[in-house]
């Protein structure tokens, strides 16, 4: 494992930006060790709900964790969760979906796994595409 501290800048879309960083470092698999920052819009899918919700306005990222997976065809296999607080202090959490725009900064520590590949496959037991961990081919 190789650790990689990064800072995302205003306007970047959190999830695709993390995936781009992993891809730029020649990896297909990484995980978020820690992440904090601020968003101008937070797009979160709550547990058991099909559609994501947009929390418009300034929010603070209280925590960010999960797996970042990309493949050679540009497909995402990421699974990220975060908790955010609004300007009134209300806290929301769930799945990170595209559309989370960085407001001032997102400071993230990634663990790059160059020997591994993350993909998603349908799991009959859960009904969802679940993580599949594979060694990278030399």
Backbone as a ProteinNet text record, in pm:
[ID]
protein_1_A
[PRIMARY]
XXXXXXXXXXXXXXXXXXXXXXXXXXXXXXXXXXXXXXXXXXXXXXXXXXXXXXXXXXXXXXXXXXXXXXXXXXXXXXXXXXXXXXXXXXXXXXXXXXXXXXXXXXXXXXXXXXXXXXXXXXXXXXXXXXXXXXXXXX
[TERTIARY]
84.1	0	88.3	43.4	110.2	8.9	46.2	-45.1	-25.6	-135.4	-132.7	-223.6	-165.3	-247.8	-276.2	-401.7	-437.8	-527.8	-534	-629.6	-706.2	-838.2	-923.9	-959	-981	-999.5	-1143	-1176.6	-1313.7	-1365.5	-1488.3	-1556.6	-1541	-1439	-1421.9	-1536.4	-1573.1	-1676.1	-1606.2	-1638.2	-1565	-1538.4	-1642.7	-1625	-1544.8	-1583.3	-1502.9	-1360.1	-1339.6	-1204.1	-1118	-1173.2	-1097.6	-1064.5	-1160.8	-1137.6	-1029.1	-1028.3	-927.2	-787.7	-776.1	-646.1	-594.7	-682.2	-641.5	-595.7	-671.7	-637.6	-503.8	-483.5	-359.4	-236.4	-255.6	-143.8	-129.1	-198.3	-183.2	-244.2	-339.3	-403.8	-547.3	-598.5	-739.4	-814.6	-738.7	-801.9	-736	-819.9	-772.9	-884.8	-851.3	-954.6	-926.1	-1031.8	-1018.6	-989.6	-873.4	-836.9	-907.4	-909.7	-976.7	-1006.9	-1110.2	-1142.9	-1228	-1193.2	-1270	-1271.5	-1354.2	-1357.4	-1492.1	-1520.8	-1648.3	-1703.4	-1835.1	-1904.4	-2002.4	-2023.8	-2127.8	-2259.9	-2252.3	-2369.1	-2325.9	-2409	-2380.5	-2488.5	-2445.5	-2539.9	-2518.9	-2620.8	-2612.8	-2734.1	-2708.2	-2818.4	-2829.6	-2945.3	-2969.5	-2998.4	-2977.9	-2996.9	-3138	-3145.2	-3273.3	-3352.4	-3292	-3359.7	-3289.5	-3367.3	-3308.8	-3251.7	-3314.4	-3274.1	-3190.3	-3086.7	-3002.9	-3074.9	-3039.1	-3091	-2979.7	-3015.3	-2918.7	-2938.6	-2831.8	-2832.2	-2766	-2848.7	-2796.7	-2743.6	-2640.4	-2580.8	-2456.4	-2395.8	-2268.7	-2284.4	-2198.9	-2192.8	-2046.4	-2024.6	-1891.3	-1886.1	-1779.7	-1758.7	-1701.4	-1776.6	-1731.1	-1648.1	-1685.8	-1609.5	-1637.4	-1536.8	-1546.2	-1469.1	-1531.4	-1462.8	-1519.4	-1446.9	-1495	-1386.8	-1429.9	-1338.6	-1350.7	-1237.9	-1233.5	-1182.4	-1265.5	-1227.4	-1252.5	-1153.5	-1165.3	-1105.9	-1149.9	-1090.8	-1040.8	-978.6	-919.7	-1019.9	-1147.2	-1250.2	-1317.5	-1268.6	-1325.2	-1447.9	-1477.7	-1592.7	-1557.6	-1654	-1636.3	-1685.5	-1607.6	-1646.5	-1632.4	-1655.1	-1635.6	-1758.5	-1733.3	-1839.4	-1794.3	-1846.7	-1805.9	-1923.7	-1895.8	-1994.2	-1937	-2024.9	-1980.1	-2090.4	-2045.2	-2135.1	-2103.7	-2208.1	-2192.1	-2282.1	-2240.2	-2325.5	-2361.7	-2484.2	-2532.6	-2496.5	-2531.2	-2504.4	-2577.8	-2684.8	-2758.2	-2709.1	-2612.8	-2559	-2628.4	-2728.7	-2793.8	-2694.6	-2695	-2600.5	-2675.4	-2621.9	-2677.3	-2564.3	-2597.8	-2495.4	-2553.6	-2466.5	-2508.6	-2405.8	-2451.9	-2366.7	-2331.9	-2204.9	-2159.2	-2188.6	-2259.7	-2286.3	-2225.6	-2204.7	-2153.4	-2243	-2178.9	-2252	-2217.9	-2120.9	-2074.1	-1961.9	-1994.9	-1898.9	-1820.4	-1687.8	-1601.9	-1622.8	-1641.7	-1659.9	-1524.5	-1449.2	-1317.7	-1204.8	-1226.5	-1122.3	-1182.3	-1115.9	-1140.4	-1002.5	-972	-841.6	-861.1	-799.4	-826.5	-694.6	-691.3	-577.6	-622.6	-559.2	-591.8	-487.9	-533.3	-444.3	-451.6	-346.1	-342.4	-299.9	-367.5	-340.9	-302.8	-179.7	-141.5	-146.7	-143.1	-145.8	-287.7	-388.1	-526.1	-616.9	-728.9	-832.3	-966.6	-1045.2	-1181	-1280.4	-1373.4	-1484.9	-1612.1	-1724.2	-1854.7	-1925.8	-1983.8	-2062.8	-2193.7	-2297.4	-2428	-2417.3	-2469.8	-2473.1	-2618.2	-2645.9	-2783.3	-2839	-2753.5	-2800.1	-2846.8	-2778.5	-2816.1	-2898.8	-2885.1	-2953.7	-2881.3	-2761.3	-2685.1	-2551.7	-2491.6	-2354.7	-2260.5	-2189.8	-2103.2	-1956.6	-1870.8	-1727.2	-1669.6	-1584.2	-1504.9	-1360.1	-1275.4	-1135	-1054.6	-974	-893.2	-750.2	-653.3	-515.8	-499.8	-418.5	-389.2	-297.8	-319.2	-232.3	-100.6	12.1	143.9	165.5
-118.3	0	124.2	222.6	351.3	456.1	542.7	648.5	770.6	841.4	958.4	1066.4	1169.5	1282.2	1375.1	1418	1507.4	1618.4	1724.6	1832.1	1856.9	1847.3	1883.9	2031.3	2098.4	2242.9	2282.6	2410.6	2456.1	2418.5	2369	2333.9	2189.3	2119.5	1979.6	1895.2	1793	1698.4	1585.7	1569.9	1485.3	1343.9	1270.9	1130.4	1113.2	1178.4	1162.5	1214.4	1316.4	1367.9	1265.3	1196.9	1091.6	978.3	940.9	834.1	874.5	1000.3	1047.9	1042.2	1078	1073.2	929.7	836	694.7	648.7	680.9	643.5	706.2	834.5	904.7	840.9	772.7	706.6	560.8	524.2	391.1	280.6	313.3	213	189.4	74.4	41.9	29.5	34	15.3	104.7	166.8	248.8	254.5	303.7	330.5	464.1	526	653.9	624.3	669.5	652.4	759.4	882.5	992.3	1102.1	1179.2	1291.6	1393.4	1521.3	1633.1	1743.4	1844.1	1956.3	2023.6	2091.8	2161.7	2144.8	2146.6	2132.3	2247.4	2286.1	2384.5	2313.4	2191.4	2104	1964.9	1898.6	1759.5	1671.4	1570	1473.4	1341.9	1300.1	1180.9	1093.2	962.1	866.6	800.6	818.9	763.9	614.4	545.4	399.8	360.2	259.9	204.6	291.3	398.7	490.9	485	483.9	473.6	604.4	715.9	845.2	923.6	989	1074.2	1205	1263.2	1393.3	1496.1	1618.1	1726.3	1814.7	1830.8	1925.9	2051.8	2148.4	2270.5	2363.1	2436	2529	2469.9	2548.7	2510.7	2395.8	2296.2	2184.9	2155.9	2097.6	2054	1902.2	1848.5	1704.3	1669	1593.3	1551.6	1424.8	1337.5	1214.3	1165.4	1098.2	1040.6	910.2	802.7	673.6	589	481.4	388.5	342.4	273.3	220.4	301.5	314.1	381	278.1	245.5	148.2	202.9	187.9	230.2	120.9	115.7	17.1	85.9	10.3	64.6	122.9	89.2	140.6	266.5	316.8	437.6	414.7	289.4	259.4	276.2	324.7	342.9	219.9	179	69.8	116.9	245.7	307.1	290.4	292.1	285.5	373.3	495.6	594.6	637.7	659	712.4	839.6	932.5	1050.2	1100.5	1172.9	1246.8	1393.9	1473.8	1618.2	1691.5	1814	1898.8	2023.9	2070.6	2191.1	2314	2430.7	2556.6	2564.5	2486.3	2486.3	2377.2	2297.2	2190.1	2056.6	2049.5	1921.6	1830	1702.6	1607.2	1504.6	1479.1	1380.6	1291	1168.3	1078.3	975.7	921.8	818.3	800.1	744.3	714.8	842.6	859.2	973.1	943.2	1034	1021.3	1142.6	1134.2	1251	1372.4	1488.7	1613.5	1679.9	1626.2	1686.9	1784.5	1911.2	2013.5	2068.5	2063.4	2117.3	2268.1	2318.2	2462.7	2531.5	2494.6	2556.4	2454.8	2335	2233.5	2098.1	1994.1	1858	1797.5	1765	1709.2	1561.4	1479.3	1335.5	1259.2	1156.5	1065.6	934.3	899.7	776.3	669.2	545.3	430.3	364.4	378.1	318.7	172.6	86.1	-57.8	-103.1	-79	-105.9	-252.7	-344.2	-486.9	-542.8	-457	-504.3	-429.2	-491.3	-433.5	-449.6	-343	-349.7	-345.8	-438.9	-435.7	-458.4	-457.4	-481.8	-589	-684.5	-789.8	-806.4	-839.9	-863.1	-977.4	-955.2	-1057	-1101.3	-1227.5	-1278.9	-1267.8	-1278	-1271.9	-1132.6	-1027.1	-891	-820.2	-864.1	-797.4	-674.3	-650.9	-532.2	-571.3	-478.9	-503.2	-486.7	-591.9	-590.6	-599.5	-559.9	-555.3	-691.6	-690.8	-808.4	-762.4	-826	-790	-891.6	-842.9	-930.8	-880.1	-971.8	-926.5	-871.4	-767.1	-712.9	-808.6	-818.4	-903	-831	-903.4	-838.8	-790.4
0	0	0	-73.8	-78.2	-34.5	59	100.3	12.6	-10.5	-96.2	-37.1	23.4	69.1	-48.4	-62.2	-171.9	-121.1	-198.5	-173.1	-302.1	-291.9	-403.7	-388.4	-499	-499.4	-534.7	-512	-536.4	-675.2	-675.1	-799.9	-842.6	-789.9	-829.6	-774.4	-849.9	-810.2	-733.4	-607.7	-514.8	-566.8	-599.9	-637.2	-766.5	-877.7	-999.4	-983.2	-900.6	-880	-807.8	-708.1	-639.4	-735.1	-817.5	-915.3	-1015.3	-1055.9	-1150.6	-1088	-960.2	-892.7	-887	-854.3	-847.2	-985.6	-1088	-1226	-1267.2	-1234.1	-1270.2	-1205.7	-1093.5	-1025.8	-1068.8	-1176.8	-1234	-1150	-1066.3	-980	-1024.3	-984.4	-1005.9	-874.5	-762.7	-632.4	-527.9	-446.2	-335	-232.1	-114.6	-16.7	48.3	98.8	167.2	313	359	499.6	583.1	533.9	603	503	530.8	444.6	517.4	500.4	554.7	449.9	470.7	378.4	377.7	267.6	256.1	115.1	106.6	-21.4	-39.7	-166.5	-196	-224.6	-269.8	-287.7	-246.3	-170.4	-132.6	-194	-268.5	-327	-254.8	-180.8	-96.7	-123.8	-133.3	-140.6	-4.4	57.8	190.4	182.7	292.9	299.6	256.1	168.4	126	30.5	-18.7	-109.4	-244.9	-353.6	-487.5	-540.3	-508.3	-563.1	-463.1	-513.1	-428.8	-397.9	-286.2	-244.5	-258.1	-293.7	-298	-176.5	-99	11	-44.1	-85.5	-145.9	-37.5	-71.5	23.6	86.4	171.6	231.2	330.3	315.1	409.7	441	557.9	598.4	591.5	533	534.7	671.6	749.5	881.4	872.9	780.8	758.5	617.4	562.9	428.8	432.4	385.5	382.9	270.5	237.9	137.3	42.5	-62	-162	-289.9	-359.5	-489.2	-588.6	-685.6	-786.8	-925	-1012.9	-1152.3	-1239.5	-1363.1	-1453.9	-1579.5	-1666.5	-1787.9	-1885.8	-1872.9	-1962.8	-1907.8	-1794	-1736.4	-1650.2	-1618.3	-1534.1	-1387.2	-1310.7	-1167	-1092.1	-994.5	-905.2	-760.7	-738.7	-607.5	-519.8	-389.6	-289.9	-173.2	-170.9	-72.7	13	140.6	234.6	296.4	332.5	406.1	497.4	597.3	686.3	666.5	650.9	632.9	731.3	766.4	849.7	770.4	791.8	724.8	807.5	756	826.4	959.9	975.6	1103.3	1197.5	1152	1235.4	1218.4	1131.5	1104.7	1034.1	1070.4	1013.5	929.1	810.1	718.2	671.3	639.3	589.3	494.6	410.5	316.8	207.3	95.5	-19.6	-95.1	-128.7	-208.3	-354.8	-419.8	-562.5	-634.1	-764.8	-836.5	-814.4	-810.4	-788.1	-656.6	-583.2	-457.7	-493.3	-504.4	-547.5	-428.2	-439.7	-334.8	-325.9	-202.6	-181.2	-164	-60.7	-39.1	-49.5	3	1.4	36.5	-8.1	41.6	61.1	184.4	220.3	246.1	162.9	164.5	169.3	251.2	254.6	192.2	79.2	7.9	38.9	41.6	45	-91.5	-170.9	-304.5	-294.1	-368.3	-366.8	-507	-550.1	-689.8	-729.4	-635.9	-668.7	-679.2	-658.4	-652.5	-747.3	-778.1	-862.4	-791.7	-789.9	-735.3	-851	-852.3	-945.6	-865.9	-934	-871	-951.3	-881.3	-945.4	-869.8	-946.5	-885.6	-784.8	-666.2	-561	-544.1	-571.5	-562.7	-421.5	-321.1	-182	-143	-193.8	-155.1	-261.5	-386.9	-496.4	-547.7	-497.1	-534.6	-596.7	-673.1	-719	-599	-563.9	-445.5	-486.7	-394.4	-418.5	-452.8	-555.2	-589.6	-594.5	-514.8	-506	-583.7	-678.9	-763.5	-765.6	-774.5	-793.3	-934.6	-948.3	-1082	-1154.7	-1283.7	-1365.1	-1386.7	-1375.8	-1394.1	-1534.9
[MASK]
++++++++++++++++++++++++++++++++++++++++++++++++++++++++++++++++++++++++++++++++++++++++++++++++++++++++++++++++++++++++++++++++++++++++++

